[in-house]
């Protein structure tokens, strides 16, 4: 897989206070954070930014995700 210059896989992660690295992934829709290893959440690239969605948000909006609609339309 090829990435755009300046693009990284950590753009959807949330840095929590007191953590040395951005190791917690956050849902772009509801803000839920995942503890532990990076989960296998669906990822959408919108306007050059990676957005990760938790299982609940992905299930609630699966038709829009499969239709490749931007999350602003959900």
Gaussian input, Z-matrix of N, CA and C with variables (Angstrom, degrees):
# hf/3-21g

backbone

0 1
 N
 C     1     B1
 C     2     B2     1     A1
 N     3     B3     2     A2     1     D1
 C     4     B4     3     A3     2     D2
 C     5     B5     4     A4     3     D3
 N     6     B6     5     A5     4     D4
 C     7     B7     6     A6     5     D5
 C     8     B8     7     A7     6     D6
 N     9     B9     8     A8     7     D7
 C    10    B10     9     A9     8     D8
 C    11    B11    10    A10     9     D9
 N    12    B12    11    A11    10    D10
 C    13    B13    12    A12    11    D11
 C    14    B14    13    A13    12    D12
 N    15    B15    14    A14    13    D13
 C    16    B16    15    A15    14    D14
 C    17    B17    16    A16    15    D15
 N    18    B18    17    A17    16    D16
 C    19    B19    18    A18    17    D17
 C    20    B20    19    A19    18    D18
 N    21    B21    20    A20    19    D19
 C    22    B22    21    A21    20    D20
 C    23    B23    22    A22    21    D21
 N    24    B24    23    A23    22    D22
 C    25    B25    24    A24    23    D23
 C    26    B26    25    A25    24    D24
 N    27    B27    26    A26    25    D25
 C    28    B28    27    A27    26    D26
 C    29    B29    28    A28    27    D27
 N    30    B30    29    A29    28    D28
 C    31    B31    30    A30    29    D29
 C    32    B32    31    A31    30    D30
 N    33    B33    32    A32    31    D31
 C    34    B34    33    A33    32    D32
 C    35    B35    34    A34    33    D33
 N    36    B36    35    A35    34    D34
 C    37    B37    36    A36    35    D35
 C    38    B38    37    A37    36    D36
 N    39    B39    38    A38    37    D37
 C    40    B40    39    A39    38    D38
 C    41    B41    40    A40    39    D39
 N    42    B42    41    A41    40    D40
 C    43    B43    42    A42    41    D41
 C    44    B44    43    A43    42    D42
 N    45    B45    44    A44    43    D43
 C    46    B46    45    A45    44    D44
 C    47    B47    46    A46    45    D45
 N    48    B48    47    A47    46    D46
 C    49    B49    48    A48    47    D47
 C    50    B50    49    A49    48    D48
 N    51    B51    50    A50    49    D49
 C    52    B52    51    A51    50    D50
 C    53    B53    52    A52    51    D51
 N    54    B54    53    A53    52    D52
 C    55    B55    54    A54    53    D53
 C    56    B56    55    A55    54    D54
 N    57    B57    56    A56    55    D55
 C    58    B58    57    A57    56    D56
 C    59    B59    58    A58    57    D57
 N    60    B60    59    A59    58    D58
 C    61    B61    60    A60    59    D59
 C    62    B62    61    A61    60    D60
 N    63    B63    62    A62    61    D61
 C    64    B64    63    A63    62    D62
 C    65    B65    64    A64    63    D63
 N    66    B66    65    A65    64    D64
 C    67    B67    66    A66    65    D65
 C    68    B68    67    A67    66    D66
 N    69    B69    68    A68    67    D67
 C    70    B70    69    A69    68    D68
 C    71    B71    70    A70    69    D69
 N    72    B72    71    A71    70    D70
 C    73    B73    72    A72    71    D71
 C    74    B74    73    A73    72    D72
 N    75    B75    74    A74    73    D73
 C    76    B76    75    A75    74    D74
 C    77    B77    76    A76    75    D75
 N    78    B78    77    A77    76    D76
 C    79    B79    78    A78    77    D77
 C    80    B80    79    A79    78    D78
 N    81    B81    80    A80    79    D79
 C    82    B82    81    A81    80    D80
 C    83    B83    82    A82    81    D81
 N    84    B84    83    A83    82    D82
 C    85    B85    84    A84    83    D83
 C    86    B86    85    A85    84    D84
 N    87    B87    86    A86    85    D85
 C    88    B88    87    A87    86    D86
 C    89    B89    88    A88    87    D87
 N    90    B90    89    A89    88    D88
 C    91    B91    90    A90    89    D89
 C    92    B92    91    A91    90    D90
 N    93    B93    92    A92    91    D91
 C    94    B94    93    A93    92    D92
 C    95    B95    94    A94    93    D93
 N    96    B96    95    A95    94    D94
 C    97    B97    96    A96    95    D95
 C    98    B98    97    A97    96    D96
 N    99    B99    98    A98    97    D97
 C   100   B100    99    A99    98    D98
 C   101   B101   100   A100    99    D99
 N   102   B102   101   A101   100   D100
 C   103   B103   102   A102   101   D101
 C   104   B104   103   A103   102   D102
 N   105   B105   104   A104   103   D103
 C   106   B106   105   A105   104   D104
 C   107   B107   106   A106   105   D105
 N   108   B108   107   A107   106   D106
 C   109   B109   108   A108   107   D107
 C   110   B110   109   A109   108   D108
 N   111   B111   110   A110   109   D109
 C   112   B112   111   A111   110   D110
 C   113   B113   112   A112   111   D111
 N   114   B114   113   A113   112   D112
 C   115   B115   114   A114   113   D113
 C   116   B116   115   A115   114   D114
 N   117   B117   116   A116   115   D115
 C   118   B118   117   A117   116   D116
 C   119   B119   118   A118   117   D117
 N   120   B120   119   A119   118   D118
 C   121   B121   120   A120   119   D119
 C   122   B122   121   A121   120   D120
 N   123   B123   122   A122   121   D121
 C   124   B124   123   A123   122   D122
 C   125   B125   124   A124   123   D123
 N   126   B126   125   A125   124   D124
 C   127   B127   126   A126   125   D125
 C   128   B128   127   A127   126   D126
 N   129   B129   128   A128   127   D127
 C   130   B130   129   A129   128   D128
 C   131   B131   130   A130   129   D129
 N   132   B132   131   A131   130   D130
 C   133   B133   132   A132   131   D131
 C   134   B134   133   A133   132   D132
 N   135   B135   134   A134   133   D133
 C   136   B136   135   A135   134   D134
 C   137   B137   136   A136   135   D135
 N   138   B138   137   A137   136   D136
 C   139   B139   138   A138   137   D137
 C   140   B140   139   A139   138   D138
 N   141   B141   140   A140   139   D139
 C   142   B142   141   A141   140   D140
 C   143   B143   142   A142   141   D141
 N   144   B144   143   A143   142   D142
 C   145   B145   144   A144   143   D143
 C   146   B146   145   A145   144   D144
 N   147   B147   146   A146   145   D145
 C   148   B148   147   A147   146   D146
 C   149   B149   148   A148   147   D147
 N   150   B150   149   A149   148   D148
 C   151   B151   150   A150   149   D149
 C   152   B152   151   A151   150   D150
 N   153   B153   152   A152   151   D151
 C   154   B154   153   A153   152   D152
 C   155   B155   154   A154   153   D153
 N   156   B156   155   A155   154   D154
 C   157   B157   156   A156   155   D155
 C   158   B158   157   A157   156   D156
 N   159   B159   158   A158   157   D157
 C   160   B160   159   A159   158   D158
 C   161   B161   160   A160   159   D159
 N   162   B162   161   A161   160   D160
 C   163   B163   162   A162   161   D161
 C   164   B164   163   A163   162   D162
 N   165   B165   164   A164   163   D163
 C   166   B166   165   A165   164   D164
 C   167   B167   166   A166   165   D165
 N   168   B168   167   A167   166   D166
 C   169   B169   168   A168   167   D167
 C   170   B170   169   A169   168   D168
 N   171   B171   170   A170   169   D169
 C   172   B172   171   A171   170   D170
 C   173   B173   172   A172   171   D171
 N   174   B174   173   A173   172   D172
 C   175   B175   174   A174   173   D173
 C   176   B176   175   A175   174   D174
 N   177   B177   176   A176   175   D175
 C   178   B178   177   A177   176   D176
 C   179   B179   178   A178   177   D177
 N   180   B180   179   A179   178   D178
 C   181   B181   180   A180   179   D179
 C   182   B182   181   A181   180   D180
 N   183   B183   182   A182   181   D181
 C   184   B184   183   A183   182   D182
 C   185   B185   184   A184   183   D183
 N   186   B186   185   A185   184   D184
 C   187   B187   186   A186   185   D185
 C   188   B188   187   A187   186   D186
 N   189   B189   188   A188   187   D187
 C   190   B190   189   A189   188   D188
 C   191   B191   190   A190   189   D189
 N   192   B192   191   A191   190   D190
 C   193   B193   192   A192   191   D191
 C   194   B194   193   A193   192   D192
 N   195   B195   194   A194   193   D193
 C   196   B196   195   A195   194   D194
 C   197   B197   196   A196   195   D195
 N   198   B198   197   A197   196   D196
 C   199   B199   198   A198   197   D197
 C   200   B200   199   A199   198   D198
 N   201   B201   200   A200   199   D199
 C   202   B202   201   A201   200   D200
 C   203   B203   202   A202   201   D201
 N   204   B204   203   A203   202   D202
 C   205   B205   204   A204   203   D203
 C   206   B206   205   A205   204   D204
 N   207   B207   206   A206   205   D205
 C   208   B208   207   A207   206   D206
 C   209   B209   208   A208   207   D207
 N   210   B210   209   A209   208   D208
 C   211   B211   210   A210   209   D209
 C   212   B212   211   A211   210   D210
 N   213   B213   212   A212   211   D211
 C   214   B214   213   A213   212   D212
 C   215   B215   214   A214   213   D213
 N   216   B216   215   A215   214   D214
 C   217   B217   216   A216   215   D215
 C   218   B218   217   A217   216   D216
 N   219   B219   218   A218   217   D217
 C   220   B220   219   A219   218   D218
 C   221   B221   220   A220   219   D219

   B1=1.4445
   B2=1.5158
   B3=1.3004
   B4=1.4528
   B5=1.5187
   B6=1.3215
   B7=1.4537
   B8=1.5106
   B9=1.3105
   B10=1.4458
   B11=1.5224
   B12=1.3425
   B13=1.4601
   B14=1.5282
   B15=1.3133
   B16=1.4513
   B17=1.5122
   B18=1.3226
   B19=1.4548
   B20=1.5168
   B21=1.3259
   B22=1.4549
   B23=1.5075
   B24=1.3066
   B25=1.4585
   B26=1.5171
   B27=1.3181
   B28=1.4497
   B29=1.5165
   B30=1.3254
   B31=1.4588
   B32=1.5254
   B33=1.3283
   B34=1.4481
   B35=1.5124
   B36=1.3172
   B37=1.4491
   B38=1.5166
   B39=1.3011
   B40=1.4499
   B41=1.5175
   B42=1.3137
   B43=1.4597
   B44=1.5174
   B45=1.3067
   B46=1.4480
   B47=1.5208
   B48=1.3546
   B49=1.4629
   B50=1.5220
   B51=1.3092
   B52=1.4557
   B53=1.5122
   B54=1.3265
   B55=1.4586
   B56=1.5114
   B57=1.3091
   B58=1.4530
   B59=1.5231
   B60=1.3163
   B61=1.4529
   B62=1.5203
   B63=1.3243
   B64=1.4532
   B65=1.5285
   B66=1.3311
   B67=1.4524
   B68=1.5275
   B69=1.3201
   B70=1.4543
   B71=1.5194
   B72=1.3081
   B73=1.4533
   B74=1.5166
   B75=1.3320
   B76=1.4560
   B77=1.5126
   B78=1.3319
   B79=1.4576
   B80=1.5279
   B81=1.3242
   B82=1.4599
   B83=1.5264
   B84=1.3187
   B85=1.4697
   B86=1.5233
   B87=1.3369
   B88=1.4677
   B89=1.5262
   B90=1.3350
   B91=1.4590
   B92=1.5206
   B93=1.3215
   B94=1.4567
   B95=1.5243
   B96=1.3271
   B97=1.4593
   B98=1.5195
   B99=1.3126
   B100=1.4582
   B101=1.5226
   B102=1.3012
   B103=1.4586
   B104=1.5171
   B105=1.3139
   B106=1.4624
   B107=1.5071
   B108=1.3276
   B109=1.4688
   B110=1.5308
   B111=1.3286
   B112=1.4544
   B113=1.5212
   B114=1.3491
   B115=1.4675
   B116=1.5251
   B117=1.2949
   B118=1.4654
   B119=1.5232
   B120=1.3215
   B121=1.4571
   B122=1.5125
   B123=1.3421
   B124=1.4666
   B125=1.5274
   B126=1.3099
   B127=1.4621
   B128=1.5205
   B129=1.3154
   B130=1.4572
   B131=1.5228
   B132=1.3253
   B133=1.4589
   B134=1.5206
   B135=1.3262
   B136=1.4545
   B137=1.5193
   B138=1.3229
   B139=1.4657
   B140=1.5239
   B141=1.3322
   B142=1.4526
   B143=1.5158
   B144=1.3162
   B145=1.4618
   B146=1.5183
   B147=1.3403
   B148=1.4628
   B149=1.5207
   B150=1.3194
   B151=1.4587
   B152=1.5145
   B153=1.3348
   B154=1.4523
   B155=1.5204
   B156=1.3518
   B157=1.4511
   B158=1.5206
   B159=1.3460
   B160=1.4682
   B161=1.5314
   B162=1.3145
   B163=1.4606
   B164=1.5262
   B165=1.3322
   B166=1.4693
   B167=1.5213
   B168=1.3319
   B169=1.4680
   B170=1.5232
   B171=1.3272
   B172=1.4611
   B173=1.5245
   B174=1.3257
   B175=1.4674
   B176=1.5222
   B177=1.3257
   B178=1.4559
   B179=1.5324
   B180=1.3268
   B181=1.4618
   B182=1.5225
   B183=1.3269
   B184=1.4600
   B185=1.5307
   B186=1.3219
   B187=1.4667
   B188=1.5170
   B189=1.3275
   B190=1.4634
   B191=1.5300
   B192=1.3354
   B193=1.4648
   B194=1.5203
   B195=1.3198
   B196=1.4639
   B197=1.5226
   B198=1.3329
   B199=1.4585
   B200=1.5217
   B201=1.3263
   B202=1.4706
   B203=1.5230
   B204=1.3298
   B205=1.4599
   B206=1.5267
   B207=1.3355
   B208=1.4578
   B209=1.5275
   B210=1.3228
   B211=1.4637
   B212=1.5274
   B213=1.3138
   B214=1.4599
   B215=1.5400
   B216=1.3332
   B217=1.4613
   B218=1.5168
   B219=1.3332
   B220=1.4526
   B221=1.4908
   A1=108.79
   A2=117.39
   A3=122.72
   A4=109.85
   A5=117.34
   A6=122.37
   A7=110.20
   A8=115.83
   A9=121.26
   A10=109.55
   A11=118.49
   A12=120.49
   A13=110.42
   A14=116.43
   A15=121.59
   A16=113.86
   A17=117.42
   A18=121.51
   A19=108.59
   A20=117.07
   A21=119.54
   A22=109.41
   A23=116.28
   A24=120.94
   A25=112.01
   A26=119.16
   A27=122.18
   A28=113.23
   A29=119.00
   A30=120.54
   A31=112.21
   A32=118.62
   A33=121.14
   A34=113.10
   A35=117.80
   A36=119.20
   A37=111.11
   A38=114.65
   A39=122.39
   A40=108.40
   A41=117.08
   A42=120.32
   A43=108.42
   A44=116.00
   A45=121.89
   A46=110.06
   A47=117.62
   A48=120.11
   A49=111.38
   A50=115.64
   A51=120.95
   A52=114.60
   A53=118.94
   A54=120.57
   A55=109.48
   A56=115.72
   A57=120.76
   A58=111.38
   A59=117.37
   A60=121.54
   A61=109.94
   A62=115.72
   A63=120.47
   A64=108.24
   A65=116.67
   A66=120.98
   A67=112.57
   A68=117.57
   A69=121.14
   A70=109.31
   A71=115.21
   A72=121.07
   A73=108.77
   A74=117.70
   A75=121.71
   A76=111.52
   A77=116.27
   A78=122.21
   A79=108.82
   A80=116.93
   A81=121.96
   A82=111.93
   A83=117.83
   A84=121.81
   A85=112.30
   A86=117.80
   A87=120.60
   A88=113.64
   A89=117.75
   A90=120.74
   A91=114.96
   A92=118.26
   A93=121.67
   A94=109.42
   A95=117.23
   A96=120.26
   A97=109.84
   A98=115.47
   A99=121.90
   A100=108.34
   A101=116.33
   A102=121.45
   A103=109.14
   A104=115.79
   A105=120.24
   A106=111.68
   A107=116.50
   A108=120.34
   A109=110.83
   A110=115.84
   A111=120.85
   A112=110.45
   A113=117.11
   A114=119.96
   A115=110.93
   A116=115.94
   A117=121.50
   A118=108.71
   A119=116.48
   A120=122.15
   A121=110.19
   A122=117.45
   A123=120.07
   A124=110.10
   A125=115.43
   A126=121.63
   A127=108.91
   A128=115.98
   A129=121.84
   A130=108.01
   A131=117.21
   A132=121.03
   A133=107.38
   A134=115.67
   A135=122.31
   A136=108.93
   A137=116.68
   A138=122.23
   A139=111.87
   A140=116.73
   A141=122.09
   A142=114.88
   A143=118.33
   A144=122.49
   A145=109.68
   A146=116.29
   A147=120.41
   A148=109.38
   A149=116.01
   A150=122.72
   A151=107.94
   A152=116.81
   A153=122.21
   A154=108.00
   A155=116.43
   A156=121.83
   A157=110.03
   A158=115.94
   A159=121.29
   A160=109.53
   A161=115.76
   A162=120.88
   A163=112.15
   A164=117.28
   A165=120.45
   A166=111.68
   A167=116.87
   A168=120.64
   A169=111.16
   A170=116.84
   A171=120.40
   A172=110.67
   A173=117.62
   A174=120.37
   A175=111.51
   A176=117.18
   A177=120.94
   A178=111.89
   A179=117.33
   A180=121.35
   A181=113.09
   A182=117.23
   A183=121.07
   A184=112.92
   A185=118.67
   A186=120.50
   A187=111.50
   A188=117.61
   A189=121.24
   A190=110.55
   A191=116.72
   A192=120.68
   A193=109.73
   A194=117.26
   A195=120.79
   A196=111.79
   A197=117.33
   A198=121.79
   A199=112.32
   A200=115.65
   A201=123.06
   A202=113.62
   A203=116.04
   A204=120.09
   A205=108.87
   A206=117.20
   A207=119.90
   A208=108.71
   A209=116.80
   A210=121.07
   A211=112.11
   A212=118.80
   A213=121.00
   A214=111.52
   A215=117.51
   A216=121.61
   A217=113.28
   A218=119.02
   A219=120.13
   A220=108.82
   D1=137.01
   D2=-178.26
   D3=-106.04
   D4=137.33
   D5=178.41
   D6=-108.00
   D7=153.39
   D8=174.98
   D9=-72.82
   D10=154.03
   D11=177.44
   D12=-57.59
   D13=133.42
   D14=-179.88
   D15=82.49
   D16=-5.47
   D17=-179.95
   D18=-86.51
   D19=140.95
   D20=177.14
   D21=-138.79
   D22=160.27
   D23=179.78
   D24=-75.06
   D25=-8.14
   D26=-177.27
   D27=-97.18
   D28=6.98
   D29=-175.88
   D30=-65.66
   D31=-23.50
   D32=178.90
   D33=-92.76
   D34=1.29
   D35=-177.87
   D36=-86.97
   D37=154.88
   D38=-177.28
   D39=-111.00
   D40=129.38
   D41=176.63
   D42=-89.93
   D43=120.08
   D44=-179.31
   D45=-94.21
   D46=148.14
   D47=179.47
   D48=-57.12
   D49=138.02
   D50=177.47
   D51=84.94
   D52=2.84
   D53=178.56
   D54=-102.65
   D55=144.32
   D56=-177.94
   D57=-77.67
   D58=-32.83
   D59=-177.46
   D60=-130.99
   D61=162.19
   D62=176.05
   D63=-82.32
   D64=79.56
   D65=-174.88
   D66=-102.38
   D67=-5.08
   D68=-179.05
   D69=-103.87
   D70=127.50
   D71=-179.62
   D72=-90.33
   D73=137.49
   D74=-179.49
   D75=-118.87
   D76=143.24
   D77=178.03
   D78=-71.88
   D79=130.77
   D80=-179.50
   D81=-71.97
   D82=-16.78
   D83=-177.00
   D84=-94.38
   D85=-52.10
   D86=-174.33
   D87=-111.58
   D88=-12.82
   D89=177.88
   D90=87.91
   D91=1.23
   D92=177.47
   D93=-57.20
   D94=136.38
   D95=177.55
   D96=-107.25
   D97=148.61
   D98=179.11
   D99=-103.18
   D100=128.00
   D101=176.78
   D102=-92.10
   D103=156.19
   D104=177.46
   D105=81.50
   D106=-151.56
   D107=-177.96
   D108=-66.52
   D109=156.09
   D110=-178.88
   D111=-60.16
   D112=125.72
   D113=-179.85
   D114=-75.89
   D115=171.55
   D116=178.98
   D117=-98.02
   D118=62.45
   D119=178.94
   D120=-81.32
   D121=151.51
   D122=174.72
   D123=-62.61
   D124=145.45
   D125=-178.66
   D126=-124.31
   D127=138.31
   D128=177.55
   D129=-128.91
   D130=135.17
   D131=176.31
   D132=-102.29
   D133=115.07
   D134=-179.21
   D135=-126.82
   D136=123.51
   D137=-178.98
   D138=54.23
   D139=37.31
   D140=177.03
   D141=79.34
   D142=7.29
   D143=-179.35
   D144=-116.78
   D145=133.85
   D146=176.68
   D147=-80.60
   D148=129.42
   D149=176.04
   D150=-118.79
   D151=128.30
   D152=177.30
   D153=-106.07
   D154=143.51
   D155=-178.68
   D156=-125.05
   D157=132.79
   D158=-179.46
   D159=-66.47
   D160=170.07
   D161=-177.61
   D162=-60.41
   D163=-40.61
   D164=-178.61
   D165=-64.43
   D166=-47.49
   D167=-179.93
   D168=-66.85
   D169=-38.51
   D170=179.34
   D171=-64.91
   D172=-42.75
   D173=179.70
   D174=-66.08
   D175=-38.90
   D176=-178.59
   D177=-69.11
   D178=-23.86
   D179=-174.60
   D180=-124.58
   D181=28.11
   D182=-173.38
   D183=-60.77
   D184=-37.06
   D185=179.94
   D186=-66.00
   D187=-39.93
   D188=178.42
   D189=-68.56
   D190=-37.27
   D191=178.47
   D192=-65.54
   D193=-47.87
   D194=179.84
   D195=-65.70
   D196=-29.29
   D197=177.04
   D198=-81.30
   D199=0.56
   D200=178.91
   D201=59.07
   D202=34.89
   D203=175.09
   D204=-80.39
   D205=143.08
   D206=174.62
   D207=-62.22
   D208=150.68
   D209=-177.15
   D210=-62.96
   D211=-20.04
   D212=176.51
   D213=-63.17
   D214=-24.74
   D215=-179.66
   D216=-82.68
   D217=-14.58
   D218=-178.87
   D219=-79.70

